[in-house]
Amino acid sequence: MIQPVALQDFFITFFSSALIILSGASYALLFAWSKVSSNFRIRFAAYVSYIVLMLSVVELTRAAQFQGYWLIISFVMVIGYFFAPMGIWHLCVNTHTDNLTSTTEEKL
C-alpha cells in the first residue's frame, strides 16, 4: 500500500509538483523561442529552467519518499522533459518543410 505524504511535507510536495509543471513548460517555450530567434541568452535561460526542473524533481522525490519503481519513473520523466522539446521541434520543422516543398512542386 502506498503511504501518504506526511502533513509536514504536503506543501513541499505540492509546490515542487507545481514547479515541475511550470519549469517544464518554460523550458519547452524558451527552447522553441531560442530555435526561432537563434539567441544564446534564450537558450541559456531554457537550460536554467531545466535545471530548476531537475531540482524540483529531486525535492519531490525526497519529500514524497519515492522508492523502487517511482525513482525510475522520476528519472525517466526528467530525461523525457529534456528530449521532448527537441523531438517536437524537429517534428514540426520536418512536417512544415515537406508541406512547403510539395506546395512549391505543385505550382511548377
C-alpha positions in Angstrom: 0.0 0.0 0.0 1.2 3.5 -0.8 2.0 5.6 2.2 0.5 9.1 2.2 2.8 12.1 2.3 3.4 13.4 5.8 1.5 16.6 6.6 4.7 18.5 7.1 5.8 17.6 3.6 2.5 18.2 1.9 3.2 21.8 0.9 6.7 21.0 -0.2 5.2 18.2 -2.4 2.5 20.5 -3.7 4.8 23.4 -4.6 7.6 21.2 -6.1 5.0 19.5 -8.3 3.7 22.8 -9.4 7.3 24.0 -10.1 7.9 20.9 -12.2 5.0 21.8 -14.4 5.9 25.5 -14.7 9.6 24.9 -15.2 9.0 22.2 -17.8 6.6 24.5 -19.7 9.1 27.4 -19.6 11.9 25.1 -20.7 9.9 24.0 -23.8 8.8 27.5 -24.6 12.3 29.0 -24.2 13.8 26.2 -26.2 11.5 26.8 -29.1 12.0 30.5 -28.9 15.7 30.1 -28.9 15.4 28.0 -32.1 13.3 30.6 -33.8 15.4 33.6 -32.8 18.9 31.9 -32.6 19.7 33.8 -29.4 22.2 32.2 -27.0 20.7 34.0 -23.9 17.3 32.5 -24.5 18.8 29.0 -24.9 20.8 29.6 -21.7 17.5 30.6 -19.9 15.9 27.4 -21.2 18.7 25.3 -19.7 18.3 27.2 -16.4 14.6 26.3 -16.5 15.6 22.7 -17.0 18.0 22.8 -14.0 15.1 24.2 -11.9 13.0 21.3 -13.1 15.7 18.8 -12.1 16.0 20.3 -8.7 12.2 20.3 -8.3 12.1 16.6 -9.2 14.8 15.8 -6.6 12.9 17.7 -4.0 9.7 15.9 -4.9 11.3 12.5 -4.7 12.7 13.4 -1.3 9.5 14.9 0.1 7.3 12.1 -1.2 9.8 9.5 -0.2 9.8 7.8 -3.6 11.3 4.3 -3.6 11.7 1.5 -6.1 10.0 2.0 -9.5 8.9 5.5 -8.5 12.5 6.6 -8.7 12.8 5.0 -12.1 9.7 6.9 -13.2 11.1 10.2 -11.9 14.4 9.6 -13.7 12.6 8.8 -17.0 10.4 11.9 -16.6 13.5 14.1 -16.2 15.1 12.5 -19.3 11.8 12.8 -21.3 11.4 16.5 -20.3 14.9 17.2 -21.7 14.4 15.4 -25.1 10.7 16.1 -25.8 11.0 19.7 -26.9 13.9 18.8 -29.2 11.9 16.0 -30.8 8.8 18.1 -31.1 10.9 20.9 -32.7 12.3 18.5 -35.3 8.9 17.0 -36.0 7.4 20.5 -36.6 10.3 21.6 -38.8 10.2 18.4 -40.9 6.5 18.4 -41.2 6.3 22.0 -42.4 9.3 21.7 -44.7 7.7 18.8 -46.5 4.5 20.8 -46.8 6.3 23.8 -48.3 8.2 21.5 -50.7 5.1 19.8 -52.0 3.2 23.1 -52.4 6.1 24.6 -54.4 6.3 21.5 -56.6 2.6 21.6 -57.3 2.8 25.2 -58.6 5.6 24.3 -61.1 
